[in-house]
Amino acid sequence: MFGFSEEQLAEFGMTFGLGAFMLYMLFIIGELAWKSKAGKLGTFILFFVLAFGMLGFVAKFIIQKLWGI
């Protein structure tokens, strides 16, 4: 499609597409904390707990790039 192979499209989607989706999820978490008036500790807990899974995905991406997998 448009001169790109399926592998190139999949890699683009997994890096930039999922990265954009993760930023959107962080925005949603911030909006949730603001609307619920969670305070500083509550906001920290919301970001820590809800964004912890995203940290694993980012770590996986970094490890793959460093090790050349």
mmCIF file as Biopython writes it, N, C-alpha, C and O atoms, coordinates in Angstrom:
data_model
#
loop_
_atom_site.group_PDB
_atom_site.id
_atom_site.type_symbol
_atom_site.label_atom_id
_atom_site.label_alt_id
_atom_site.label_comp_id
_atom_site.label_asym_id
_atom_site.label_entity_id
_atom_site.label_seq_id
_atom_site.pdbx_PDB_ins_code
_atom_site.Cartn_x
_atom_site.Cartn_y
_atom_site.Cartn_z
_atom_site.occupancy
_atom_site.B_iso_or_equiv
_atom_site.auth_seq_id
_atom_site.auth_asym_id
_atom_site.pdbx_PDB_model_num
ATOM 1   N N  . MET A ? 1  ? 0.847   -1.173 0.000  1.0 0.0 1  A 1 
ATOM 2   C CA . MET A ? 1  ? 0.000   0.000  0.000  1.0 0.0 1  A 1 
ATOM 3   C C  . MET A ? 1  ? 0.892   1.235  0.000  1.0 0.0 1  A 1 
ATOM 4   O O  . MET A ? 1  ? 1.728   1.397  0.889  1.0 0.0 1  A 1 
ATOM 5   N N  . PHE A ? 2  ? 0.724   2.081  -0.965 1.0 0.0 2  A 1 
ATOM 6   C CA . PHE A ? 2  ? 1.488   3.324  -1.132 1.0 0.0 2  A 1 
ATOM 7   C C  . PHE A ? 2  ? 2.991   3.063  -1.182 1.0 0.0 2  A 1 
ATOM 8   O O  . PHE A ? 2  ? 3.777   3.917  -0.773 1.0 0.0 2  A 1 
ATOM 9   N N  . GLY A ? 3  ? 3.395   1.907  -1.673 1.0 0.0 3  A 1 
ATOM 10  C CA . GLY A ? 3  ? 4.813   1.592  -1.801 1.0 0.0 3  A 1 
ATOM 11  C C  . GLY A ? 3  ? 5.468   1.083  -0.529 1.0 0.0 3  A 1 
ATOM 12  O O  . GLY A ? 3  ? 6.692   0.968  -0.484 1.0 0.0 3  A 1 
ATOM 13  N N  . PHE A ? 4  ? 4.705   0.778  0.497  1.0 0.0 4  A 1 
ATOM 14  C CA . PHE A ? 4  ? 5.249   0.257  1.741  1.0 0.0 4  A 1 
ATOM 15  C C  . PHE A ? 4  ? 4.876   -1.203 1.893  1.0 0.0 4  A 1 
ATOM 16  O O  . PHE A ? 4  ? 3.803   -1.625 1.462  1.0 0.0 4  A 1 
ATOM 17  N N  . SER A ? 5  ? 5.757   -1.972 2.503  1.0 0.0 5  A 1 
ATOM 18  C CA . SER A ? 5  ? 5.447   -3.377 2.740  1.0 0.0 5  A 1 
ATOM 19  C C  . SER A ? 5  ? 4.582   -3.501 3.988  1.0 0.0 5  A 1 
ATOM 20  O O  . SER A ? 5  ? 4.437   -2.550 4.757  1.0 0.0 5  A 1 
ATOM 21  N N  . GLU A ? 6  ? 4.018   -4.674 4.174  1.0 0.0 6  A 1 
ATOM 22  C CA . GLU A ? 6  ? 3.174   -4.916 5.347  1.0 0.0 6  A 1 
ATOM 23  C C  . GLU A ? 6  ? 3.984   -4.787 6.638  1.0 0.0 6  A 1 
ATOM 24  O O  . GLU A ? 6  ? 3.476   -4.308 7.652  1.0 0.0 6  A 1 
ATOM 25  N N  . GLU A ? 7  ? 5.227   -5.212 6.594  1.0 0.0 7  A 1 
ATOM 26  C CA . GLU A ? 7  ? 6.095   -5.112 7.774  1.0 0.0 7  A 1 
ATOM 27  C C  . GLU A ? 7  ? 6.351   -3.645 8.150  1.0 0.0 7  A 1 
ATOM 28  O O  . GLU A ? 7  ? 6.342   -3.300 9.332  1.0 0.0 7  A 1 
ATOM 29  N N  . GLN A ? 8  ? 6.577   -2.795 7.164  1.0 0.0 8  A 1 
ATOM 30  C CA . GLN A ? 8  ? 6.816   -1.380 7.431  1.0 0.0 8  A 1 
ATOM 31  C C  . GLN A ? 8  ? 5.581   -0.706 8.008  1.0 0.0 8  A 1 
ATOM 32  O O  . GLN A ? 8  ? 5.687   0.107  8.926  1.0 0.0 8  A 1 
ATOM 33  N N  . LEU A ? 9  ? 4.405   -1.040 7.472  1.0 0.0 9  A 1 
ATOM 34  C CA . LEU A ? 9  ? 3.163   -0.471 7.999  1.0 0.0 9  A 1 
ATOM 35  C C  . LEU A ? 9  ? 2.901   -0.931 9.426  1.0 0.0 9  A 1 
ATOM 36  O O  . LEU A ? 9  ? 2.467   -0.143 10.266 1.0 0.0 9  A 1 
ATOM 37  N N  . ALA A ? 10 ? 3.165   -2.207 9.700  1.0 0.0 10 A 1 
ATOM 38  C CA . ALA A ? 10 ? 2.949   -2.736 11.045 1.0 0.0 10 A 1 
ATOM 39  C C  . ALA A ? 10 ? 3.899   -2.083 12.044 1.0 0.0 10 A 1 
ATOM 40  O O  . ALA A ? 10 ? 3.490   -1.741 13.154 1.0 0.0 10 A 1 
ATOM 41  N N  . GLU A ? 11 ? 5.160   -1.907 11.660 1.0 0.0 11 A 1 
ATOM 42  C CA . GLU A ? 11 ? 6.117   -1.268 12.568 1.0 0.0 11 A 1 
ATOM 43  C C  . GLU A ? 11 ? 5.742   0.191  12.831 1.0 0.0 11 A 1 
ATOM 44  O O  . GLU A ? 11 ? 5.857   0.671  13.959 1.0 0.0 11 A 1 
ATOM 45  N N  . PHE A ? 12 ? 5.297   0.889  11.796 1.0 0.0 12 A 1 
ATOM 46  C CA . PHE A ? 12 ? 4.861   2.275  11.968 1.0 0.0 12 A 1 
ATOM 47  C C  . PHE A ? 12 ? 3.669   2.356  12.915 1.0 0.0 12 A 1 
ATOM 48  O O  . PHE A ? 12 ? 3.629   3.204  13.806 1.0 0.0 12 A 1 
ATOM 49  N N  . GLY A ? 13 ? 2.715   1.479  12.717 1.0 0.0 13 A 1 
ATOM 50  C CA . GLY A ? 13 ? 1.532   1.468  13.579 1.0 0.0 13 A 1 
ATOM 51  C C  . GLY A ? 13 ? 1.863   1.127  15.017 1.0 0.0 13 A 1 
ATOM 52  O O  . GLY A ? 13 ? 1.291   1.706  15.940 1.0 0.0 13 A 1 
ATOM 53  N N  . MET A ? 14 ? 2.782   0.194  15.218 1.0 0.0 14 A 1 
ATOM 54  C CA . MET A ? 14 ? 3.134   -0.215 16.574 1.0 0.0 14 A 1 
ATOM 55  C C  . MET A ? 14 ? 3.947   0.850  17.304 1.0 0.0 14 A 1 
ATOM 56  O O  . MET A ? 14 ? 3.881   0.932  18.530 1.0 0.0 14 A 1 
ATOM 57  N N  . THR A ? 15 ? 4.700   1.655  16.588 1.0 0.0 15 A 1 
ATOM 58  C CA . THR A ? 15 ? 5.500   2.677  17.266 1.0 0.0 15 A 1 
ATOM 59  C C  . THR A ? 15 ? 4.740   3.996  17.384 1.0 0.0 15 A 1 
ATOM 60  O O  . THR A ? 15 ? 4.476   4.464  18.491 1.0 0.0 15 A 1 
ATOM 61  N N  . PHE A ? 16 ? 4.395   4.587  16.269 1.0 0.0 16 A 1 
ATOM 62  C CA . PHE A ? 16 ? 3.773   5.911  16.296 1.0 0.0 16 A 1 
ATOM 63  C C  . PHE A ? 16 ? 2.282   5.856  16.617 1.0 0.0 16 A 1 
ATOM 64  O O  . PHE A ? 16 ? 1.781   6.680  17.382 1.0 0.0 16 A 1 
ATOM 65  N N  . GLY A ? 17 ? 1.581   4.901  16.044 1.0 0.0 17 A 1 
ATOM 66  C CA . GLY A ? 17 ? 0.146   4.797  16.303 1.0 0.0 17 A 1 
ATOM 67  C C  . GLY A ? 17 ? -0.148  4.470  17.759 1.0 0.0 17 A 1 
ATOM 68  O O  . GLY A ? 17 ? -0.992  5.109  18.387 1.0 0.0 17 A 1 
ATOM 69  N N  . LEU A ? 18 ? 0.544   3.484  18.288 1.0 0.0 18 A 1 
ATOM 70  C CA . LEU A ? 18 ? 0.341   3.124  19.684 1.0 0.0 18 A 1 
ATOM 71  C C  . LEU A ? 18 ? 0.896   4.192  20.616 1.0 0.0 18 A 1 
ATOM 72  O O  . LEU A ? 18 ? 0.351   4.415  21.697 1.0 0.0 18 A 1 
ATOM 73  N N  . GLY A ? 19 ? 1.975   4.853  20.208 1.0 0.0 19 A 1 
ATOM 74  C CA . GLY A ? 19 ? 2.507   5.961  21.005 1.0 0.0 19 A 1 
ATOM 75  C C  . GLY A ? 19 ? 1.518   7.102  21.125 1.0 0.0 19 A 1 
ATOM 76  O O  . GLY A ? 19 ? 1.350   7.680  22.199 1.0 0.0 19 A 1 
ATOM 77  N N  . ALA A ? 20 ? 0.866   7.422  20.024 1.0 0.0 20 A 1 
ATOM 78  C CA . ALA A ? 20 ? -0.152  8.481  20.050 1.0 0.0 20 A 1 
ATOM 79  C C  . ALA A ? 20 ? -1.334  8.061  20.920 1.0 0.0 20 A 1 
ATOM 80  O O  . ALA A ? 20 ? -1.885  8.877  21.659 1.0 0.0 20 A 1 
ATOM 81  N N  . PHE A ? 21 ? -1.720  6.805  20.833 1.0 0.0 21 A 1 
ATOM 82  C CA . PHE A ? 21 ? -2.819  6.304  21.655 1.0 0.0 21 A 1 
ATOM 83  C C  . PHE A ? 21 ? -2.446  6.355  23.139 1.0 0.0 21 A 1 
ATOM 84  O O  . PHE A ? 21 ? -3.298  6.653  23.976 1.0 0.0 21 A 1 
ATOM 85  N N  . MET A ? 22 ? -1.198  6.072  23.471 1.0 0.0 22 A 1 
ATOM 86  C CA . MET A ? 22 ? -0.745  6.128  24.867 1.0 0.0 22 A 1 
ATOM 87  C C  . MET A ? 22 ? -0.775  7.569  25.382 1.0 0.0 22 A 1 
ATOM 88  O O  . MET A ? 22 ? -1.164  7.804  26.526 1.0 0.0 22 A 1 
ATOM 89  N N  . LEU A ? 23 ? -0.376  8.520  24.565 1.0 0.0 23 A 1 
ATOM 90  C CA . LEU A ? 23 ? -0.461  9.927  24.970 1.0 0.0 23 A 1 
ATOM 91  C C  . LEU A ? 23 ? -1.905  10.342 25.199 1.0 0.0 23 A 1 
ATOM 92  O O  . LEU A ? 23 ? -2.196  11.099 26.126 1.0 0.0 23 A 1 
ATOM 93  N N  . TYR A ? 24 ? -2.804  9.855  24.367 1.0 0.0 24 A 1 
ATOM 94  C CA . TYR A ? 24 ? -4.228  10.151 24.539 1.0 0.0 24 A 1 
ATOM 95  C C  . TYR A ? 24 ? -4.740  9.551  25.849 1.0 0.0 24 A 1 
ATOM 96  O O  . TYR A ? 24 ? -5.534  10.178 26.550 1.0 0.0 24 A 1 
ATOM 97  N N  . MET A ? 25 ? -4.288  8.341  26.181 1.0 0.0 25 A 1 
ATOM 98  C CA . MET A ? 25 ? -4.701  7.719  27.437 1.0 0.0 25 A 1 
ATOM 99  C C  . MET A ? 25 ? -4.181  8.511  28.636 1.0 0.0 25 A 1 
ATOM 100 O O  . MET A ? 25 ? -4.872  8.615  29.650 1.0 0.0 25 A 1 
ATOM 101 N N  . LEU A ? 26 ? -2.973  9.071  28.534 1.0 0.0 26 A 1 
ATOM 102 C CA . LEU A ? 26 ? -2.453  9.915  29.611 1.0 0.0 26 A 1 
ATOM 103 C C  . LEU A ? 26 ? -3.316  11.168 29.767 1.0 0.0 26 A 1 
ATOM 104 O O  . LEU A ? 26 ? -3.574  11.610 30.887 1.0 0.0 26 A 1 
ATOM 105 N N  . PHE A ? 27 ? -3.757  11.733 28.656 1.0 0.0 27 A 1 
ATOM 106 C CA . PHE A ? 27 ? -4.666  12.878 28.707 1.0 0.0 27 A 1 
ATOM 107 C C  . PHE A ? 27 ? -5.969  12.502 29.416 1.0 0.0 27 A 1 
ATOM 108 O O  . PHE A ? 27 ? -6.483  13.273 30.227 1.0 0.0 27 A 1 
ATOM 109 N N  . ILE A ? 28 ? -6.495  11.325 29.111 1.0 0.0 28 A 1 
ATOM 110 C CA . ILE A ? 28 ? -7.734  10.865 29.744 1.0 0.0 28 A 1 
ATOM 111 C C  . ILE A ? 28 ? -7.535  10.683 31.249 1.0 0.0 28 A 1 
ATOM 112 O O  . ILE A ? 28 ? -8.409  11.049 32.035 1.0 0.0 28 A 1 
ATOM 113 N N  . ILE A ? 29 ? -6.398  10.125 31.655 1.0 0.0 29 A 1 
ATOM 114 C CA . ILE A ? 29 ? -6.114  9.947  33.084 1.0 0.0 29 A 1 
ATOM 115 C C  . ILE A ? 29 ? -6.046  11.307 33.777 1.0 0.0 29 A 1 
ATOM 116 O O  . ILE A ? 29 ? -6.598  11.476 34.864 1.0 0.0 29 A 1 
ATOM 117 N N  . GLY A ? 30 ? -5.373  12.277 33.154 1.0 0.0 30 A 1 
ATOM 118 C CA . GLY A ? 30 ? -5.296  13.623 33.719 1.0 0.0 30 A 1 
ATOM 119 C C  . GLY A ? 30 ? -6.659  14.275 33.828 1.0 0.0 30 A 1 
ATOM 120 O O  . GLY A ? 30 ? -6.963  14.933 34.823 1.0 0.0 30 A 1 
ATOM 121 N N  . GLU A ? 31 ? -7.477  14.094 32.808 1.0 0.0 31 A 1 
ATOM 122 C CA . GLU A ? 31 ? -8.830  14.650 32.828 1.0 0.0 31 A 1 
ATOM 123 C C  . GLU A ? 31 ? -9.656  13.999 33.942 1.0 0.0 31 A 1 
ATOM 124 O O  . GLU A ? 31 ? -10.422 14.676 34.627 1.0 0.0 31 A 1 
ATOM 125 N N  . LEU A ? 32 ? -9.499  12.707 34.114 1.0 0.0 32 A 1 
ATOM 126 C CA . LEU A ? 32 ? -10.199 11.987 35.177 1.0 0.0 32 A 1 
ATOM 127 C C  . LEU A ? 32 ? -9.777  12.509 36.550 1.0 0.0 32 A 1 
ATOM 128 O O  . LEU A ? 32 ? -10.619 12.714 37.425 1.0 0.0 32 A 1 
ATOM 129 N N  . ALA A ? 33 ? -8.490  12.720 36.734 1.0 0.0 33 A 1 
ATOM 130 C CA . ALA A ? 33 ? -7.992  13.241 38.015 1.0 0.0 33 A 1 
ATOM 131 C C  . ALA A ? 33 ? -8.512  14.658 38.259 1.0 0.0 33 A 1 
ATOM 132 O O  . ALA A ? 33 ? -8.876  14.995 39.386 1.0 0.0 33 A 1 
ATOM 133 N N  . TRP A ? 34 ? -8.548  15.482 37.225 1.0 0.0 34 A 1 
ATOM 134 C CA . TRP A ? 34 ? -9.001  16.859 37.380 1.0 0.0 34 A 1 
ATOM 135 C C  . TRP A ? 34 ? -10.492 16.931 37.702 1.0 0.0 34 A 1 
ATOM 136 O O  . TRP A ? 34 ? -10.900 17.676 38.593 1.0 0.0 34 A 1 
ATOM 137 N N  . LYS A ? 35 ? -11.303 16.161 36.980 1.0 0.0 35 A 1 
ATOM 138 C CA . LYS A ? 35 ? -12.747 16.210 37.193 1.0 0.0 35 A 1 
ATOM 139 C C  . LYS A ? 35 ? -13.164 15.609 38.528 1.0 0.0 35 A 1 
ATOM 140 O O  . LYS A ? 35 ? -14.168 16.020 39.110 1.0 0.0 35 A 1 
ATOM 141 N N  . SER A ? 36 ? -12.393 14.633 39.018 1.0 0.0 36 A 1 
ATOM 142 C CA . SER A ? 36 ? -12.738 14.022 40.301 1.0 0.0 36 A 1 
ATOM 143 C C  . SER A ? 36 ? -12.125 14.786 41.476 1.0 0.0 36 A 1 
ATOM 144 O O  . SER A ? 36 ? -12.348 14.426 42.631 1.0 0.0 36 A 1 
ATOM 145 N N  . LYS A ? 37 ? -11.350 15.843 41.187 1.0 0.0 37 A 1 
ATOM 146 C CA . LYS A ? 37 ? -10.672 16.636 42.220 1.0 0.0 37 A 1 
ATOM 147 C C  . LYS A ? 37 ? -9.874  15.727 43.149 1.0 0.0 37 A 1 
ATOM 148 O O  . LYS A ? 37 ? -10.037 15.757 44.369 1.0 0.0 37 A 1 
ATOM 149 N N  . ALA A ? 38 ? -9.010  14.920 42.541 1.0 0.0 38 A 1 
ATOM 150 C CA . ALA A ? 38 ? -8.283  13.874 43.264 1.0 0.0 38 A 1 
ATOM 151 C C  . ALA A ? 38 ? -7.193  14.431 44.179 1.0 0.0 38 A 1 
ATOM 152 O O  . ALA A ? 38 ? -6.811  13.750 45.130 1.0 0.0 38 A 1 
ATOM 153 N N  . GLY A ? 39 ? -6.689  15.606 43.944 1.0 0.0 39 A 1 
ATOM 154 C CA . GLY A ? 39 ? -5.588  16.137 44.740 1.0 0.0 39 A 1 
ATOM 155 C C  . GLY A ? 39 ? -4.262  15.608 44.222 1.0 0.0 39 A 1 
ATOM 156 O O  . GLY A ? 39 ? -4.220  14.850 43.253 1.0 0.0 39 A 1 
ATOM 157 N N  . LYS A ? 40 ? -3.181  16.013 44.874 1.0 0.0 40 A 1 
ATOM 158 C CA . LYS A ? 40 ? -1.853  15.627 44.392 1.0 0.0 40 A 1 
ATOM 159 C C  . LYS A ? 40 ? -1.593  14.136 44.563 1.0 0.0 40 A 1 
ATOM 160 O O  . LYS A ? 40 ? -1.135  13.475 43.630 1.0 0.0 40 A 1 
ATOM 161 N N  . LEU A ? 41 ? -1.879  13.606 45.739 1.0 0.0 41 A 1 
ATOM 162 C CA . LEU A ? 41 ? -1.628  12.185 45.983 1.0 0.0 41 A 1 
ATOM 163 C C  . LEU A ? 41 ? -2.542  11.315 45.117 1.0 0.0 41 A 1 
ATOM 164 O O  . LEU A ? 41 ? -2.093  10.323 44.543 1.0 0.0 41 A 1 
ATOM 165 N N  . GLY A ? 42 ? -3.806  11.679 45.024 1.0 0.0 42 A 1 
ATOM 166 C CA . GLY A ? 42 ? -4.733  10.920 44.190 1.0 0.0 42 A 1 
ATOM 167 C C  . GLY A ? 42 ? -4.349  10.935 42.727 1.0 0.0 42 A 1 
ATOM 168 O O  . GLY A ? 42 ? -4.452  9.919  42.040 1.0 0.0 42 A 1 
ATOM 169 N N  . THR A ? 43 ? -3.905  12.083 42.251 1.0 0.0 43 A 1 
ATOM 170 C CA . THR A ? 43 ? -3.470  12.192 40.857 1.0 0.0 43 A 1 
ATOM 171 C C  . THR A ? 43 ? -2.235  11.335 40.622 1.0 0.0 43 A 1 
ATOM 172 O O  . THR A ? 43 ? -2.131  10.659 39.598 1.0 0.0 43 A 1 
ATOM 173 N N  . PHE A ? 44 ? -1.306  11.361 41.561 1.0 0.0 44 A 1 
ATOM 174 C CA . PHE A ? 44 ? -0.111  10.525 41.435 1.0 0.0 44 A 1 
ATOM 175 C C  . PHE A ? 44 ? -0.491  9.051  41.388 1.0 0.0 44 A 1 
ATOM 176 O O  . PHE A ? 44 ? 0.031   8.299  40.564 1.0 0.0 44 A 1 
ATOM 177 N N  . ILE A ? 45 ? -1.392  8.638  42.261 1.0 0.0 45 A 1 
ATOM 178 C CA . ILE A ? 45 ? -1.804  7.234  42.300 1.0 0.0 45 A 1 
ATOM 179 C C  . ILE A ? 45 ? -2.506  6.851  40.998 1.0 0.0 45 A 1 
ATOM 180 O O  . ILE A ? 45 ? -2.264  5.770  40.461 1.0 0.0 45 A 1 
ATOM 181 N N  . LEU A ? 46 ? -3.370  7.722  40.489 1.0 0.0 46 A 1 
ATOM 182 C CA . LEU A ? 46 ? -4.038  7.443  39.224 1.0 0.0 46 A 1 
ATOM 183 C C  . LEU A ? 46 ? -3.031  7.262  38.087 1.0 0.0 46 A 1 
ATOM 184 O O  . LEU A ? 46 ? -3.114  6.297  37.328 1.0 0.0 46 A 1 
ATOM 185 N N  . PHE A ? 47 ? -2.088  8.185  37.973 1.0 0.0 47 A 1 
ATOM 186 C CA . PHE A ? 47 ? -1.099  8.076  36.913 1.0 0.0 47 A 1 
ATOM 187 C C  . PHE A ? 47 ? -0.217  6.852  37.109 1.0 0.0 47 A 1 
ATOM 188 O O  . PHE A ? 47 ? 0.092   6.157  36.141 1.0 0.0 47 A 1 
ATOM 189 N N  . PHE A ? 48 ? 0.189   6.577  38.333 1.0 0.0 48 A 1 
ATOM 190 C CA . PHE A ? 48 ? 1.078   5.439  38.580 1.0 0.0 48 A 1 
ATOM 191 C C  . PHE A ? 48 ? 0.389   4.124  38.244 1.0 0.0 48 A 1 
ATOM 192 O O  . PHE A ? 48 ? 0.951   3.292  37.532 1.0 0.0 48 A 1 
ATOM 193 N N  . VAL A ? 49 ? -0.812  3.934  38.746 1.0 0.0 49 A 1 
ATOM 194 C CA . VAL A ? 49 ? -1.508  2.656  38.564 1.0 0.0 49 A 1 
ATOM 195 C C  . VAL A ? 49 ? -1.981  2.480  37.124 1.0 0.0 49 A 1 
ATOM 196 O O  . VAL A ? 49 ? -1.761  1.427  36.525 1.0 0.0 49 A 1 
ATOM 197 N N  . LEU A ? 50 ? -2.629  3.500  36.562 1.0 0.0 50 A 1 
ATOM 198 C CA . LEU A ? 50 ? -3.207  3.350  35.237 1.0 0.0 50 A 1 
ATOM 199 C C  . LEU A ? 50 ? -2.176  3.413  34.117 1.0 0.0 50 A 1 
ATOM 200 O O  . LEU A ? 50 ? -2.405  2.862  33.040 1.0 0.0 50 A 1 
ATOM 201 N N  . ALA A ? 51 ? -1.059  4.067  34.350 1.0 0.0 51 A 1 
ATOM 202 C CA . ALA A ? 51 ? -0.042  4.169  33.309 1.0 0.0 51 A 1 
ATOM 203 C C  . ALA A ? 51 ? 1.076   3.143  33.475 1.0 0.0 51 A 1 
ATOM 204 O O  . ALA A ? 51 ? 2.027   3.143  32.694 1.0 0.0 51 A 1 
ATOM 205 N N  . PHE A ? 52 ? 0.980   2.279  34.468 1.0 0.0 52 A 1 
ATOM 206 C CA . PHE A ? 52 ? 2.047   1.300  34.725 1.0 0.0 52 A 1 
ATOM 207 C C  . PHE A ? 52 ? 2.181   0.306  33.568 1.0 0.0 52 A 1 
ATOM 208 O O  . PHE A ? 52 ? 3.297   -0.089 33.229 1.0 0.0 52 A 1 
ATOM 209 N N  . GLY A ? 53 ? 1.084   -0.097 32.970 1.0 0.0 53 A 1 
ATOM 210 C CA . GLY A ? 53 ? 1.136   -1.015 31.833 1.0 0.0 53 A 1 
ATOM 211 C C  . GLY A ? 53 ? 1.807   -0.394 30.622 1.0 0.0 53 A 1 
ATOM 212 O O  . GLY A ? 53 ? 2.503   -1.080 29.873 1.0 0.0 53 A 1 
ATOM 213 N N  . MET A ? 54 ? 1.600   0.899  30.427 1.0 0.0 54 A 1 
ATOM 214 C CA . MET A ? 54 ? 2.242   1.584  29.304 1.0 0.0 54 A 1 
ATOM 215 C C  . MET A ? 54 ? 3.753   1.626  29.493 1.0 0.0 54 A 1 
ATOM 216 O O  . MET A ? 54 ? 4.501   1.573  28.517 1.0 0.0 54 A 1 
ATOM 217 N N  . LEU A ? 55 ? 4.205   1.720  30.734 1.0 0.0 55 A 1 
ATOM 218 C CA . LEU A ? 55 ? 5.635   1.742  31.007 1.0 0.0 55 A 1 
ATOM 219 C C  . LEU A ? 55 ? 6.290   0.436  30.557 1.0 0.0 55 A 1 
ATOM 220 O O  . LEU A ? 55 ? 7.405   0.449  30.037 1.0 0.0 55 A 1 
ATOM 221 N N  . GLY A ? 56 ? 5.603   -0.685 30.753 1.0 0.0 56 A 1 
ATOM 222 C CA . GLY A ? 56 ? 6.121   -1.975 30.295 1.0 0.0 56 A 1 
ATOM 223 C C  . GLY A ? 56 ? 6.264   -2.027 28.789 1.0 0.0 56 A 1 
ATOM 224 O O  . GLY A ? 56 ? 7.243   -2.571 28.279 1.0 0.0 56 A 1 
ATOM 225 N N  . PHE A ? 57 ? 5.302   -1.470 28.068 1.0 0.0 57 A 1 
ATOM 226 C CA . PHE A ? 57 ? 5.388   -1.455 26.610 1.0 0.0 57 A 1 
ATOM 227 C C  . PHE A ? 57 ? 6.557   -0.605 26.139 1.0 0.0 57 A 1 
ATOM 228 O O  . PHE A ? 57 ? 7.276   -0.992 25.218 1.0 0.0 57 A 1 
ATOM 229 N N  . VAL A ? 58 ? 6.750   0.549  26.762 1.0 0.0 58 A 1 
ATOM 230 C CA . VAL A ? 58 ? 7.867   1.429  26.390 1.0 0.0 58 A 1 
ATOM 231 C C  . VAL A ? 58 ? 9.197   0.750  26.709 1.0 0.0 58 A 1 
ATOM 232 O O  . VAL A ? 58 ? 10.139  0.835  25.921 1.0 0.0 58 A 1 
ATOM 233 N N  . ALA A ? 59 ? 9.280   0.078  27.856 1.0 0.0 59 A 1 
ATOM 234 C CA . ALA A ? 59 ? 10.508  -0.628 28.221 1.0 0.0 59 A 1 
ATOM 235 C C  . ALA A ? 59 ? 10.811  -1.738 27.215 1.0 0.0 59 A 1 
ATOM 236 O O  . ALA A ? 59 ? 11.967  -1.936 26.841 1.0 0.0 59 A 1 
ATOM 237 N N  . LYS A ? 60 ? 9.790   -2.457 26.779 1.0 0.0 60 A 1 
ATOM 238 C CA . LYS A ? 60 ? 9.968   -3.512 25.773 1.0 0.0 60 A 1 
ATOM 239 C C  . LYS A ? 60 ? 10.523  -2.930 24.474 1.0 0.0 60 A 1 
ATOM 240 O O  . LYS A ? 60 ? 11.424  -3.509 23.866 1.0 0.0 60 A 1 
ATOM 241 N N  . PHE A ? 61 ? 9.989   -1.794 24.054 1.0 0.0 61 A 1 
ATOM 242 C CA . PHE A ? 61 ? 10.457  -1.150 22.828 1.0 0.0 61 A 1 
ATOM 243 C C  . PHE A ? 61 ? 11.921  -0.734 22.955 1.0 0.0 61 A 1 
ATOM 244 O O  . PHE A ? 61 ? 12.709  -0.948 22.034 1.0 0.0 61 A 1 
ATOM 245 N N  . ILE A ? 62 ? 12.288  -0.138 24.098 1.0 0.0 62 A 1 
ATOM 246 C CA . ILE A ? 62 ? 13.671  0.313  24.316 1.0 0.0 62 A 1 
ATOM 247 C C  . ILE A ? 62 ? 14.623  -0.873 24.348 1.0 0.0 62 A 1 
ATOM 248 O O  . ILE A ? 62 ? 15.701  -0.812 23.757 1.0 0.0 62 A 1 
ATOM 249 N N  . ILE A ? 63 ? 14.247  -1.948 25.024 1.0 0.0 63 A 1 
ATOM 250 C CA . ILE A ? 63 ? 15.107  -3.141 25.103 1.0 0.0 63 A 1 
ATOM 251 C C  . ILE A ? 63 ? 15.295  -3.740 23.713 1.0 0.0 63 A 1 
ATOM 252 O O  . ILE A ? 63 ? 16.402  -4.152 23.367 1.0 0.0 63 A 1 
ATOM 253 N N  . GLN A ? 64 ? 14.239  -3.794 22.919 1.0 0.0 64 A 1 
ATOM 254 C CA . GLN A ? 64 ? 14.366  -4.319 21.564 1.0 0.0 64 A 1 
ATOM 255 C C  . GLN A ? 64 ? 15.316  -3.488 20.728 1.0 0.0 64 A 1 
ATOM 256 O O  . GLN A ? 64 ? 16.110  -4.043 19.967 1.0 0.0 64 A 1 
ATOM 257 N N  . LYS A ? 65 ? 15.256  -2.171 20.849 1.0 0.0 65 A 1 
ATOM 258 C CA . LYS A ? 65 ? 16.138  -1.314 20.065 1.0 0.0 65 A 1 
ATOM 259 C C  . LYS A ? 65 ? 17.593  -1.435 20.528 1.0 0.0 65 A 1 
ATOM 260 O O  . LYS A ? 65 ? 18.510  -1.436 19.706 1.0 0.0 65 A 1 
ATOM 261 N N  . LEU A ? 66 ? 17.804  -1.537 21.854 1.0 0.0 66 A 1 
ATOM 262 C CA . LEU A ? 66 ? 19.164  -1.633 22.371 1.0 0.0 66 A 1 
ATOM 263 C C  . LEU A ? 66 ? 19.821  -2.960 22.016 1.0 0.0 66 A 1 
ATOM 264 O O  . LEU A ? 66 ? 21.007  -2.995 21.689 1.0 0.0 66 A 1 
ATOM 265 N N  . TRP A ? 67 ? 19.068  -4.044 22.075 1.0 0.0 67 A 1 
ATOM 266 C CA . TRP A ? 67 ? 19.617  -5.354 21.799 1.0 0.0 67 A 1 
ATOM 267 C C  . TRP A ? 67 ? 19.534  -5.741 20.327 1.0 0.0 67 A 1 
ATOM 268 O O  . TRP A ? 67 ? 20.099  -6.758 19.924 1.0 0.0 67 A 1 
ATOM 269 N N  . GLY A ? 68 ? 18.852  -4.960 19.535 1.0 0.0 68 A 1 
ATOM 270 C CA . GLY A ? 68 ? 18.752  -5.237 18.109 1.0 0.0 68 A 1 
ATOM 271 C C  . GLY A ? 68 ? 17.860  -6.423 17.780 1.0 0.0 68 A 1 
ATOM 272 O O  . GLY A ? 68 ? 18.108  -7.146 16.815 1.0 0.0 68 A 1 
ATOM 273 N N  . ILE A ? 69 ? 16.839  -6.617 18.570 1.0 0.0 69 A 1 
ATOM 274 C CA . ILE A ? 69 ? 15.945  -7.772 18.348 1.0 0.0 69 A 1 
ATOM 275 C C  . ILE A ? 69 ? 14.923  -7.402 17.308 1.0 0.0 69 A 1 
ATOM 276 O O  . ILE A ? 69 ? 14.069  -8.220 16.963 1.0 0.0 69 A 1 
#
